Amino acid sequence: MESDTIRLLIVDDDGLVRDMISFILESYDYIVDTACNGQEAYEKYEADQGFSLIISDMEMPVMSGLEMTKLLRAEGFDVPVLILTGVVDISVAIEAMKNGACDYILKNEDVESSIVVAVANVLERQRLKERNRTLEQMVAERTKELNASLLKVQAANRLIRQTFGRYLSDDVVADILYSPEGAALGGESRLITVMMTDLRGFTSIAERLPAGDVLAIINIYLEKMTDVIMKYKGTIIEFIGDAILAVFGAPVFREDDAKRALACAIEMQQAMAEVNARCRELGYPEIEQGIGINTGESVVGNIGSDKRAKYGIVGRNVNLTGRIESYTIGGQILISESTAEACGHTLTFRDKLKVMPKGVNKPITLFDVTGIGAGFNVSLPHREVDELVELPKELAVGFYILEGKHATGTVYEGIIRKLGVKEALIQSEIPVARLANLKLSLAGSDGNELATDLYAKVIESPSCSPSSFKVHFTSLPPEAKVFLENALNNRIDSPA
């Protein structure tokens, strides 16, 4: 601030002293006003608080400089007060400073130079004080803005945790929140690996059990599978009844997404032993899981409306994964060629299948996976070969060919000539394609139905006439299971 804009108030009961000090300071271009005692000075300052400094005598009638200073401070005014005194006593100066004065000057022969220097020093300290106050205000305002931004970030983080916390592992959520590049939550097309799981024949199980038992089985299954998926940093998109839709590569992409997806699927199949042990403890039937995996471009992001939204995926590769999963039997993992290529030479498999899924215009190759190395070193439990036994007496069977989960209107007839624990060889005049799903019923020698609602998948379709094909039973009602066990033991008269 320039000196010609600084206003000073000189307070002294001696007019000569007032004039002298005014003259000195005006020569330095300060704007000067005067008062003859502390009371008058206080009233002037109270009415017009534009003074930058008050220079006051110590001893004055009506109100001393010390009393004026006390009153100013008591009323909350922080204008600096420079005390003039003719008393050469340090205790007087100390008393003045204790009561709010900023400095003091002795009235002596060197008062002119002393007062100029003292005023300049006080005004500089005041300028710095004001500057610090301005900076403090700026810091306070900036802190307020940062706190507001922090609250928004915290709210966004809470939303992300609420959205993903139950479906992602903690470290994946941390990647979304804290990685420098972050993770795009808006819609985008990216390369991901999709996993679809389903319980084989669970619809038939659900029809025979109370709703509470059905939900208990599903929850036992989903709880264990969720733990495994989170371990491998997968994202659970949705639980669809007894099925799971999960992805690897969204919202966080990693180079080994396909390998982790496959290793995860293998460990999920391994974990079915624990799931079934729990089911047996509670008196529930055992269940089997099929898993399909596919790698390809899909659209991922927030799907829905302002009222309800979720993180989801769409695209032909998602639909293809569902088709791949539909070809599986219990305990099996089928993966697409793109996933096999992404997994590399460490992949092990027992077979390759050529299939023509609905919505695909040319055959695709699926791999019946058994394990993966590449640092994961996991493999499926050994699958026992189900040896088929020639039955001394054939079993009559009727079957529907399923479209999706629905039976066609035509029932076909066949004969079971060979039977195993989970498989059978059926002979029929009707050729049935490999991987077709069937709904079967068994009949006795008198033609009466003995067991219904058996479900099976065609796993081999040898070409011969009449046509014969091998099936794997995906769901056996208790009475059908007993009947087939009796048949294997050469007791095929009736269910036990």
C-alpha positions in Angstrom: 0.0 0.0 0.0 1.4 3.5 -0.9 2.0 5.9 2.0 -0.4 8.5 0.5 -3.3 6.1 1.1 -2.4 5.2 4.7 -4.3 7.1 7.4 -2.8 7.7 10.8 -4.5 9.0 14.0 -2.2 11.0 16.3 -3.4 11.3 19.9 -1.8 13.7 22.4 -3.1 16.3 24.8 -0.2 18.6 23.9 -1.1 20.5 20.7 2.6 21.2 19.9 3.4 17.5 20.0 0.4 16.7 17.8 1.5 19.3 15.3 5.1 18.2 15.3 4.3 14.5 14.8 1.7 15.3 12.1 4.2 17.5 10.2 6.8 14.7 10.3 4.5 12.0 9.1 2.8 14.2 6.5 6.2 14.9 5.0 6.3 11.2 4.2 2.9 11.4 2.5 0.9 9.8 5.2 -2.7 11.1 5.7 -2.9 12.3 9.3 -5.8 13.0 11.7 -5.6 14.0 15.4 -7.3 13.6 18.7 -6.6 15.3 22.1 -7.3 12.3 24.4 -8.1 8.7 24.4 -11.8 9.1 24.5 -11.9 11.3 21.4 -9.5 8.9 19.6 -11.7 6.0 20.5 -14.9 7.7 19.2 -13.2 8.7 16.0 -12.0 5.2 15.3 -15.3 3.7 16.2 -17.0 6.0 13.7 -14.4 5.6 11.0 -12.3 2.4 11.1 -10.2 3.4 8.1 -7.1 4.3 10.2 -4.1 1.9 9.7 -2.4 3.0 12.9 -3.0 5.0 16.1 0.0 6.8 17.7 -0.9 7.8 21.2 0.6 9.5 24.2 0.6 7.4 27.4 -0.6 10.0 29.9 -3.6 12.2 29.0 -6.6 13.6 30.7 -10.2 12.1 30.3 -8.7 8.8 29.0 -5.1 7.7 28.8 -3.5 6.0 25.9 -3.4 2.7 28.0 -7.1 2.9 28.8 -7.9 3.7 25.1 -5.9 0.6 24.0 -7.7 -1.6 26.5 -11.1 -0.4 25.3 -10.2 -0.9 21.7 -9.2 -4.5 22.4 -12.2 -5.1 24.6 -14.5 -4.0 21.7 -12.7 -6.3 19.3 -10.8 -3.7 17.3 -7.3 -4.9 16.3 -5.9 -1.6 14.9 -2.3 -1.4 16.0 -1.5 1.2 18.7 2.0 2.8 19.0 2.5 4.3 22.4 4.5 7.6 23.0 5.9 8.1 26.5 8.3 10.4 28.2 9.0 7.9 31.0 12.2 6.0 30.7 11.0 2.9 32.5 10.8 -0.5 30.9 8.0 -1.5 33.1 5.8 1.1 31.5 6.5 -0.2 28.1 5.8 -3.8 29.2 2.5 -2.7 30.8 1.5 -1.1 27.5 2.4 -4.1 25.5 0.5 -6.4 27.8 -2.6 -4.4 27.2 -2.5 -4.5 23.4 0.0 -1.9 22.3 2.2 -3.1 19.4 5.3 -0.9 20.3 6.4 2.2 22.1 8.6 5.3 21.4 10.4 7.5 23.9 9.8 11.3 23.6 13.4 12.5 23.3 15.6 14.5 21.0 15.6 11.7 18.5 11.8 11.3 18.3 11.6 12.3 14.7 13.8 9.5 13.3 12.4 7.0 15.8 8.8 7.7 15.0 9.4 7.4 11.2 11.1 4.1 11.6 8.6 2.8 14.2 5.6 3.7 12.0 7.2 2.0 9.0 8.0 -1.1 11.0 4.5 -1.3 12.5 2.8 -0.8 9.1 5.1 -3.5 7.5 4.2 -5.9 10.3 0.5 -5.0 9.7 0.9 -5.5 6.0 2.4 -9.0 6.6 -0.3 -9.8 9.1 -3.0 -8.8 6.6 -1.2 -10.8 3.9 -1.1 -13.8 6.2 -4.8 -13.4 7.0 -5.6 -13.3 3.3 -3.5 -16.4 2.7 -5.2 -18.1 5.6 -8.6 -17.3 4.2 -7.5 -18.6 0.8 -6.2 -21.7 2.4 -9.4 -22.1 4.4 -11.5 -21.6 1.2 -9.3 -24.0 -0.8 -9.5 -26.5 2.1 -13.3 -26.2 2.1 -13.3 -26.8 -1.7 -11.0 -29.8 -1.3 -13.1 -31.2 1.5 -16.2 -30.9 -0.7 -14.3 -32.6 -3.5 -13.1 -35.3 -1.1 -16.7 -35.9 0.0 -17.7 -36.3 -3.6 -14.9 -38.7 -4.2 -15.8 -40.6 -1.1 -19.4 -40.8 -2.2 -18.3 -42.0 -5.6 -16.0 -44.6 -3.9 -18.8 -45.8 -1.7 -21.0 -46.1 -4.8 -18.3 -48.2 -6.5 -17.8 -50.3 -3.5 -21.6 -50.8 -3.2 -21.8 -51.6 -6.9 -18.8 -54.0 -7.0 -18.0 -54.9 -3.4 -20.1 -58.0 -3.4 -19.0 -59.2 -6.8 -15.3 -58.3 -6.9 -12.3 -59.1 -4.7 -11.0 -56.3 -2.5 -7.9 -55.8 -4.6 -9.9 -55.4 -7.8 -12.0 -52.8 -6.2 -8.8 -51.1 -5.0 -7.5 -51.1 -8.6 -10.7 -49.3 -9.7 -10.4 -46.7 -7.0 -6.7 -46.0 -6.8 -5.0 -47.0 -10.1 -3.6 -44.0 -12.0 -5.5 -44.8 -15.2 -8.6 -45.9 -13.2 -11.2 -48.1 -14.8 -13.8 -47.0 -17.3 -17.3 -47.6 -15.9 -19.0 -46.2 -18.9 -20.0 -48.4 -21.9 -17.1 -49.5 -24.0 -16.1 -52.4 -26.3 -13.2 -54.4 -25.0 -11.6 -57.9 -25.1 -12.8 -59.9 -22.2 -13.1 -63.6 -21.2 -16.7 -64.6 -20.3 -17.5 -67.5 -18.0 -21.0 -69.1 -17.8 -21.8 -71.9 -15.3 -24.9 -73.9 -14.7 -26.0 -76.8 -12.6 -26.8 -79.8 -14.7 -30.4 -81.1 -14.2 -31.1 -78.7 -11.4 -34.6 -77.8 -12.8 -35.6 -81.4 -12.2 -34.2 -81.3 -8.7 -36.0 -78.1 -7.9 -39.3 -79.6 -9.0 -39.0 -82.3 -6.4 -37.9 -80.3 -3.4 -39.5 -77.6 -1.2 -38.6 -74.0 -2.2 -36.5 -73.5 1.0 -34.4 -76.5 0.2 -33.9 -75.4 -3.4 -32.6 -72.0 -2.2 -30.4 -73.6 0.4 -28.7 -75.7 -2.2 -28.2 -72.8 -4.5 -26.8 -70.6 -1.7 -24.3 -73.4 -0.7 -23.2 -73.6 -4.3 -23.0 -69.8 -5.0 -21.2 -69.0 -1.8 -18.4 -71.3 -2.6 -18.2 -70.4 -6.3 -18.1 -66.7 -5.4 -15.1 -67.2 -3.1 -13.2 -68.9 -5.9 -14.1 -66.3 -8.6 -13.0 -63.5 -6.3 -9.7 -65.3 -5.6 -9.0 -65.2 -9.3 -10.0 -61.6 -9.7 -13.1 -62.3 -11.7 -16.2 -60.0 -11.8 -19.5 -61.6 -11.1 -22.0 -59.9 -13.4 -25.1 -61.8 -12.4 -26.6 -64.8 -10.6 -29.3 -66.3 -12.9 -31.0 -68.8 -10.7 -28.5 -71.6 -10.4 -26.2 -70.1 -13.1 -23.4 -67.6 -12.8 -22.3 -65.1 -15.4 -18.7 -63.8 -14.7 -16.1 -61.9 -16.7 -12.3 -61.6 -16.6 -11.0 -58.3 -18.1 -13.6 -55.9 -16.9 -13.7 -53.5 -15.2 -9.9 -54.1 -14.9 -8.0 -55.6 -17.8 -5.0 -58.0 -17.2 -2.9 -59.8 -19.7 -3.6 -63.2 -18.2 -7.4 -62.8 -18.1 -8.1 -66.0 -20.1 -5.7 -68.1 -18.2 -7.1 -66.9 -14.8 -10.6 -67.6 -16.1 -9.7 -71.2 -17.0 -7.7 -71.8 -13.7 -10.7 -70.4 -11.8 -13.1 -72.7 -13.7 -10.9 -75.7 -12.8 -10.8 -74.8 -9.1 -14.6 -74.3 -9.2 -15.0 -77.8 -10.4 -12.6 -79.0 -7.7 -14.7 -77.2 -5.1 -17.8 -79.1 -6.1 -16.6 -81.9 -3.8 -16.9 -79.5 -0.9 -20.3 -78.3 -2.1 -21.6 -81.8 -2.3 -20.2 -82.8 1.0 -22.2 -80.0 2.5 -25.3 -81.1 0.6 -25.0 -84.6 1.9 -24.7 -83.4 5.5 -28.0 -81.6 5.1 -29.7 -84.5 3.3 -29.8 -82.8 -0.1 -29.0 -84.4 -3.4 -25.6 -84.0 -5.0 -25.3 -81.5 -7.9 -23.0 -81.2 -10.9 -21.7 -78.1 -12.7 -21.0 -77.4 -16.3 -18.8 -74.4 -17.3 -18.4 -72.7 -20.7 -15.7 -70.1 -21.4 -15.2 -67.8 -24.4 -12.9 -64.9 -25.2 -13.9 -62.0 -27.5 -15.0 -58.4 -27.9 -18.0 -57.4 -25.8 -19.6 -54.2 -24.6 -19.2 -53.6 -20.9 -20.5 -50.8 -18.7 -23.4 -49.4 -16.7 -26.7 -50.7 -18.0 -30.1 -49.5 -16.9 -31.7 -46.2 -16.0 -31.4 -43.5 -13.4 -33.7 -45.5 -11.1 -31.9 -48.9 -11.4 -28.6 -49.7 -13.0 -26.0 -52.4 -12.9 -22.6 -53.1 -14.4 -23.2 -55.6 -17.2 -22.0 -57.0 -20.5 -23.8 -57.5 -23.9 -22.8 -58.8 -27.3 -22.6 -61.9 -29.4 -19.6 -63.3 -27.5 -21.7 -63.3 -24.3 -24.5 -65.2 -26.1 -21.9 -67.6 -27.6 -20.6 -68.4 -24.1 -24.0 -69.4 -23.0 -24.3 -71.8 -26.0 -20.9 -73.3 -25.2 -21.9 -73.9 -21.6 -25.1 -75.6 -22.8 -23.0 -78.4 -24.4 -21.3 -79.4 -21.1 -22.0 -82.3 -18.9 -21.5 -82.3 -15.1 -17.8 -81.7 -14.1 -16.9 -80.6 -17.6 -15.3 -77.3 -18.9 -15.6 -76.4 -22.6 -13.8 -73.4 -24.0 -13.8 -71.7 -27.3 -10.9 -71.7 -29.7 -10.2 -68.0 -28.9 -9.8 -68.8 -25.2 -7.6 -71.8 -26.1 -5.3 -69.6 -28.1 -5.1 -67.0 -25.3 -4.2 -69.7 -22.8 -1.4 -71.0 -25.0 0.6 -74.3 -25.0 0.2 -74.9 -21.3 -3.5 -75.9 -21.9 -4.3 -79.6 -21.6 -7.5 -81.1 -23.0 -9.0 -84.5 -23.6 -11.0 -83.8 -26.8 -12.0 -81.3 -29.4 -15.6 -80.9 -30.5 -17.0 -79.4 -33.7 -20.3 -77.8 -33.0 -22.7 -75.5 -34.8 -24.4 -73.3 -32.1 -27.6 -71.4 -32.8 -26.9 -68.0 -34.3 -23.4 -69.0 -35.6 -23.1 -69.4 -39.4 -20.2 -71.9 -39.4 -19.0 -74.7 -37.1 -16.7 -73.8 -34.2 -14.2 -75.9 -32.3 -14.6 -76.4 -28.5 -11.9 -77.8 -26.2 -12.8 -80.2 -23.5 -10.3 -78.9 -20.9 -8.5 -80.9 -18.3 -5.9 -78.5 -16.9 -3.6 -75.5 -17.3 0.0 -74.9 -16.3 1.5 -71.4 -16.9 2.1 -70.7 -13.2 -1.4 -72.0 -12.2 -0.8 -75.7 -12.4 -4.3 -76.9 -11.7 -6.2 -79.8 -13.3 -9.7 -81.3 -13.1 -10.3 -84.3 -10.9 -9.8 -87.5 -12.7 -12.9 -88.6 -14.5 -13.6 -92.3 -14.0 -14.4 -94.2 -17.2 -18.0 -95.4 -17.0 -17.8 -98.9 -18.2 -21.0 -99.9 -20.0 -22.4 -103.4 -19.2 -24.4 -105.4 -21.6 -27.9 -105.9 -20.1 -29.3 -109.4 -20.2 -32.7 -107.8 -20.8 -33.1 -104.6 -22.8 -34.9 -101.6 -21.3 -37.5 -99.7 -23.3 -37.0 -96.0 -23.3 -39.0 -93.0 -24.6 -37.3 -89.7 -25.3 -37.9 -86.1 -26.3 -35.2 -84.0 -28.0 -35.0 -80.7 -26.0 -34.9 -77.3 -27.6 -33.3 -75.2 -24.9 -35.0 -76.5 -21.8 -38.2 -77.3 -23.6 -39.3 -80.7 -25.0 -40.4 -81.0 -28.6 -43.9 -82.4 -29.2 -42.6 -85.8 -30.6 -41.7 -88.7 -28.3 -39.3 -91.2 -29.9 -38.8 -94.8 -28.9 -35.6 -96.6 -28.2 -33.9 -99.4 -26.3 -31.1 -99.3 -23.7 -28.8 -102.3 -24.4 -25.8 -101.2 -22.4 -25.8 -99.4 -19.1 -23.2 -97.8 -16.7 -23.5 -95.7 -13.5 -24.0 -92.4 -15.4 -24.1 -93.4 -19.0 -26.1 -95.6 -21.3 -26.1 -96.8 -24.9 -29.5 -96.2 -26.6 -30.5 -97.8 -29.9 -33.2 -96.0 -31.9 -34.4 -95.7 -35.5 -34.1 -91.9 -35.0 -30.5 -90.5 -35.4 -29.7 -88.0 -32.6 -26.9 -85.5 -33.0 -24.0 -85.4 -30.6 -24.5 -83.0 -27.6 -28.3 -83.0 -28.0 -30.2 -82.8 -24.7 -32.9 -85.5 -24.1 -35.7 -86.0 -21.6 -36.4 -89.7 -21.1 -38.8 -92.1 -19.5 -38.3 -95.8 -18.7 -40.9 -98.5 -19.3 -41.2 -102.1 -18.1 -41.7 -105.2 -20.2 -45.5 -104.5 -19.9 -45.1 -101.1 -21.5 -46.0 -99.2 -18.3 -43.8 -96.2 -17.3 -41.6 -97.0 -14.4 -39.6 -93.8 -14.2 -39.9 -90.4 -15.8 -38.2 -87.1 -16.0 -34.7 -88.4 -16.6 -32.4 -86.0 -18.4 -29.4 -86.9 -20.5 -26.9 -85.4 -23.0 -25.7 -87.3 -26.1 -22.0 -87.6 -25.8 -21.3 -90.0 -28.7 -23.3 -90.7 -31.8 -21.8 -93.7 -33.6 -23.0 -94.1 -37.2 -24.7 -97.4 -37.7 -28.0 -98.8 -38.6 -30.2 -98.8 -36.6 -28.8 -95.7 -35.0 -27.2 -95.9 -31.6 -25.9 -93.2 -29.4 -24.3 -92.9 -26.0 -25.8 -90.6 -23.4 -24.6 -89.1 -20.1 -27.4 -88.8 -17.5 -27.5 -85.2 -16.2 -30.4 -85.7 -13.9 -31.9 -88.8 -12.3 -34.9 -88.8 -10.0 -34.5 -91.1 -7.0 -36.8 -93.8 -8.4 -35.0 -93.8 -11.7 -31.6 -94.0 -10.0 -32.8 -97.0 -8.0 -34.3 -98.7 -11.1 -31.1 -98.3 -13.1 -29.0 -99.6 -10.2 -31.2 -102.7 -10.0 -30.8 -103.1 -13.8 -27.1 -103.1 -13.4 -27.4 -105.8 -10.7 -29.7 -107.8 -13.1 -32.8 -106.9 -11.0 -35.0 -105.1 -13.5 -38.4 -106.2 -12.3 -39.5 -102.9 -10.6 -38.1 -100.1 -8.6 -36.9 -101.0 -5.1 
